[in-house]
Amino acid sequence: QLFILAVDTLGRLLRRATELGVLQRLHPRRPVPSVSLYTDDVILFCHPTVGNITAVKSILLLFGRASGLLVNYAKSSATLIRCTADDVVPAVNLLGCPLAEFLITYLAIPLTLHRPTAAQLQPVVDKTA
């Protein structure tokens, strides 16, 4: 339960940074979650700008120092979605972690830009059947 309280703080830090305009909103009109947390798996969504990536890294560092839950960038990856070629190099340099190509899986579920196909979801069905 202590872990849940600590990790909830990360979500609150990211939301507050968005409210203050430090992080750019993902959707102009709807409050779209920028973080998904499950046990020790975290997925963050942000715009691939120098300002946003720098802010996210600063928030992660602050959170890590306060909670003891530090990001291991060697075991992390970045996936750039709908980005221009000009976004890739600065983002990768700032993040300091390997670049993973899209389609990725998170918690055994394939993440796609569109509705997943039956073939993409079949491994999940097989594991739960």
VMD Tcl script that draws the C-alpha trace (Angstrom):
set ca {
  {0.00 0.00 0.00}
  {2.92 2.32 0.64}
  {4.08 1.72 -2.94}
  {0.64 2.72 -4.25}
  {0.74 5.96 -2.27}
  {4.23 6.74 -3.55}
  {3.38 5.98 -7.17}
  {0.13 7.96 -6.96}
  {2.33 10.94 -6.11}
  {4.07 10.59 -9.48}
  {0.73 10.85 -11.27}
  {-0.15 13.91 -9.20}
  {3.20 15.56 -9.98}
  {2.64 15.04 -13.70}
  {-0.94 16.35 -13.53}
  {0.17 19.41 -11.58}
  {2.95 20.11 -14.08}
  {0.32 19.99 -16.84}
  {-2.02 22.30 -14.90}
  {0.82 24.80 -14.44}
  {1.73 24.64 -18.14}
  {5.11 23.02 -17.53}
  {3.97 20.01 -19.57}
  {1.92 20.41 -22.73}
  {-1.55 18.84 -22.60}
  {-1.91 15.73 -24.74}
  {-5.38 16.75 -25.90}
  {-6.47 20.39 -26.09}
  {-10.00 19.85 -24.72}
  {-10.08 16.57 -22.83}
  {-8.05 15.59 -19.77}
  {-6.10 12.65 -21.17}
  {-4.02 10.62 -18.71}
  {-0.31 11.11 -19.25}
  {0.78 8.20 -17.09}
  {-0.32 4.61 -16.55}
  {1.01 2.83 -13.48}
  {0.81 -0.85 -12.62}
  {3.14 -2.39 -10.03}
  {6.62 -1.52 -11.29}
  {5.52 -0.84 -14.87}
  {5.06 2.78 -15.86}
  {4.15 4.19 -19.23}
  {4.37 7.95 -19.76}
  {2.93 9.94 -22.61}
  {4.23 13.39 -23.50}
  {4.96 15.55 -26.50}
  {8.49 14.96 -27.84}
  {9.69 18.51 -27.26}
  {12.87 19.41 -25.43}
  {10.82 21.25 -22.79}
  {8.43 18.37 -22.15}
  {11.09 15.69 -22.02}
  {13.31 17.79 -19.76}
  {10.34 18.42 -17.44}
  {9.40 14.72 -17.32}
  {12.99 13.73 -16.53}
  {13.15 16.37 -13.79}
  {9.87 15.13 -12.29}
  {11.11 11.52 -12.40}
  {14.37 12.56 -10.70}
  {12.49 14.51 -8.01}
  {10.11 11.60 -7.47}
  {13.01 9.13 -7.32}
  {14.91 11.16 -4.74}
  {11.82 11.52 -2.56}
  {10.58 7.92 -2.85}
  {13.71 5.89 -3.51}
  {12.05 4.56 -6.70}
  {14.61 5.53 -9.31}
  {14.24 5.01 -13.05}
  {16.68 2.52 -14.52}
  {17.12 4.03 -17.97}
  {19.16 1.02 -19.12}
  {16.03 -1.13 -18.65}
  {13.67 1.53 -20.00}
  {12.76 2.34 -23.57}
  {11.24 5.22 -25.47}
  {8.75 4.80 -28.27}
  {8.07 7.86 -30.37}
  {4.55 7.87 -31.78}
  {3.48 10.12 -34.67}
  {6.69 12.13 -34.47}
  {8.62 13.82 -37.21}
  {12.17 12.78 -38.00}
  {13.32 16.07 -36.47}
  {11.85 15.01 -33.10}
  {13.70 11.70 -32.86}
  {17.35 12.70 -32.30}
  {16.76 15.35 -29.60}
  {14.26 13.09 -27.81}
  {16.60 10.09 -27.77}
  {19.54 12.23 -26.64}
  {17.53 13.73 -23.77}
  {15.93 10.49 -22.65}
  {19.13 8.48 -22.44}
  {17.40 5.17 -23.01}
  {17.05 2.85 -26.01}
  {14.48 3.60 -28.70}
  {11.81 0.91 -29.23}
  {9.79 0.74 -32.42}
  {6.01 0.96 -32.31}
  {4.02 -1.60 -31.91}
  {4.89 -2.30 -28.29}
  {3.21 -4.32 -25.56}
  {2.38 -3.00 -22.12}
  {1.11 -5.43 -19.49}
  {0.83 -8.08 -22.24}
  {-1.52 -5.90 -24.30}
  {-0.40 -4.58 -27.69}
  {-0.49 -0.80 -27.93}
  {-1.43 0.47 -31.35}
  {-2.60 3.72 -32.89}
  {-5.87 2.07 -33.89}
  {-8.09 -0.70 -32.58}
  {-5.98 -3.86 -32.15}
  {-6.67 -6.67 -34.59}
  {-7.90 -10.07 -33.46}
  {-4.48 -11.51 -34.36}
  {-2.73 -8.97 -32.13}
  {-5.02 -9.80 -29.20}
  {-4.93 -13.59 -29.65}
  {-1.89 -14.11 -27.34}
  {-3.76 -12.28 -24.56}
  {-6.83 -14.45 -25.14}
  {-4.68 -17.61 -25.12}
  {-3.10 -16.67 -21.78}
  {-6.44 -15.98 -20.11}
  {-8.37 -18.93 -21.57}
}
mol new
graphics top color blue
foreach p $ca { graphics top sphere $p radius 0.5 }
foreach p [lrange $ca 0 end-1] q [lrange $ca 1 end] { graphics top cylinder $p $q radius 0.2 }
display resetview
